[in-house]
Amino acid sequence: MAGQRFAFCLIGATFLAGCADPTGPVFGDWYGYQSLPVPGGTKATELVLDGLPNAVSGGYRMHTQQYWPGPMMFNRSDYGGGRWVVRMTCRSPSWQEIDLIEGPFDGRRYVMLPNRMLIPAAIDGAGHVTGPDLTAFGLAQRLAARKPGTFGYGRA
């Protein structure tokens, strides 16, 4: 009986340790809440970029969850992943552009601010990033960085 309890405790401790640590190196972990075009509707977004802290590319995982008010039947959850790449600008001021490529969120482009906040990129008519989109829409779509020591860091 004592042996069985020990085995269950060992299995439980192993399971919990696996939940507390990321599955690999994490470049960054972001989250945000955006409004939907109905009163009370919101969308939650989580984005994890896998890779070492100095990585310039890697894999990403994104999860979005839409919450519509009342009995509306439009609630949905989307998961996806693909590759990401960092591009540095040569302009002044310079910034890091993070592009999501491949997967269901292909084509999303963000600018990472010095505080690691991600803001959608402003794109000119030729398709070039001109900086962060600081319009009301762009600021509403921003993603805040989670601290590296946060429980579950690196999981989406």
QUIJOKA-V942626 format. One record per residue. N is the residue number from 1. RES is the residue in three letters. PSI is psi as a letter, one per 40 degrees, with the letter a starting at -180 (NA if undefined). D_CENTER is the distance of its C-alpha to the mean C-alpha in Angstrom with 1 decimal. Layout:
# QUIJOKA-V942626
N;RES;PSI;D_CENTER, N;RES;PSI;D_CENTER
This chain:
# QUIJOKA-V942626
1;MET;d;45.5, 2;ALA;d;44.2, 3;GLY;d;42.9, 4;GLN;d;40.9, 5;ARG;d;39.4, 6;PHE;d;38.4, 7;ALA;d;36.9, 8;PHE;d;34.8, 9;CYS;d;33.7, 10;LEU;d;32.8, 11;ILE;d;30.7, 12;GLY;d;29.0, 13;ALA;d;28.3, 14;THR;d;26.9, 15;PHE;d;24.6, 16;LEU;d;23.3, 17;ALA;d;22.9, 18;GLY;d;20.7, 19;CYS;d;18.4, 20;ALA;d;18.2, 21;ASP;i;17.2, 22;PRO;i;14.3, 23;THR;e;15.6, 24;GLY;a;15.5, 25;PRO;i;14.6, 26;VAL;h;11.0, 27;PHE;d;10.5, 28;GLY;i;7.6, 29;ASP;h;5.3, 30;TRP;i;4.2, 31;TYR;i;5.6, 32;GLY;i;8.3, 33;TYR;h;11.5, 34;GLN;i;13.3, 35;SER;i;17.0, 36;LEU;i;18.5, 37;PRO;f;22.0, 38;VAL;i;24.0, 39;PRO;h;25.0, 40;GLY;e;22.8, 41;GLY;h;20.2, 42;THR;i;16.5, 43;LYS;h;13.1, 44;ALA;h;10.3, 45;THR;h;6.7, 46;GLU;h;4.0, 47;LEU;h;1.1, 48;VAL;h;4.2, 49;LEU;h;6.8, 50;ASP;i;10.1, 51;GLY;i;13.1, 52;LEU;i;15.5, 53;PRO;d;15.0, 54;ASN;e;17.2, 55;ALA;i;15.8, 56;VAL;e;15.9, 57;SER;i;14.5, 58;GLY;a;13.2, 59;GLY;i;11.4, 60;TYR;i;7.9, 61;ARG;h;6.9, 62;MET;i;5.5, 63;HIS;h;7.5, 64;THR;i;9.3, 65;GLN;h;12.5, 66;GLN;h;15.3, 67;TYR;h;18.0, 68;TRP;i;21.3, 69;PRO;i;24.2, 70;GLY;a;27.3, 71;PRO;e;28.5, 72;MET;i;26.5, 73;MET;f;25.5, 74;PHE;e;22.4, 75;ASN;h;19.8, 76;ARG;i;17.5, 77;SER;h;14.4, 78;ASP;h;12.7, 79;TYR;i;11.1, 80;GLY;i;10.8, 81;GLY;i;10.3, 82;GLY;a;12.2, 83;ARG;i;12.6, 84;TRP;i;11.2, 85;VAL;i;13.8, 86;VAL;h;14.4, 87;ARG;h;17.5, 88;MET;h;19.5, 89;THR;i;21.7, 90;CYS;e;25.4, 91;ARG;i;26.0, 92;SER;h;26.6, 93;PRO;i;24.5, 94;SER;i;22.2, 95;TRP;i;18.4, 96;GLN;h;15.6, 97;GLU;h;14.4, 98;ILE;h;11.3, 99;ASP;h;12.1, 100;LEU;h;10.5, 101;ILE;i;13.7, 102;GLU;i;15.1, 103;GLY;a;14.0, 104;PRO;e;13.7, 105;PHE;f;11.1, 106;ASP;h;13.5, 107;GLY;e;14.5, 108;ARG;h;11.5, 109;ARG;h;12.1, 110;TYR;i;10.8, 111;VAL;h;13.0, 112;MET;h;12.1, 113;LEU;i;14.7, 114;PRO;d;16.8, 115;ASN;e;15.2, 116;ARG;e;11.7, 117;MET;h;10.6, 118;LEU;h;9.0, 119;ILE;h;11.6, 120;PRO;i;12.3, 121;ALA;i;15.1, 122;ALA;h;18.7, 123;ILE;h;20.5, 124;ASP;i;24.3, 125;GLY;d;26.8, 126;ALA;e;26.8, 127;GLY;e;23.0, 128;HIS;i;22.5, 129;VAL;h;19.8, 130;THR;e;21.9, 131;GLY;a;19.3, 132;PRO;i;16.8, 133;ASP;g;17.6, 134;LEU;e;19.2, 135;THR;i;20.8, 136;ALA;d;20.4, 137;PHE;d;18.2, 138;GLY;d;15.8, 139;LEU;d;15.7, 140;ALA;d;15.1, 141;GLN;e;11.9, 142;ARG;i;10.4, 143;LEU;h;7.3, 144;ALA;i;8.8, 145;ALA;h;8.3, 146;ARG;i;9.4, 147;LYS;i;12.7, 148;PRO;d;13.2, 149;GLY;e;15.9, 150;THR;i;14.2, 151;PHE;h;15.4, 152;GLY;e;13.3, 153;TYR;h;11.0, 154;GLY;e;9.2, 155;ARG;h;9.4, 156;ALA;NA;7.6
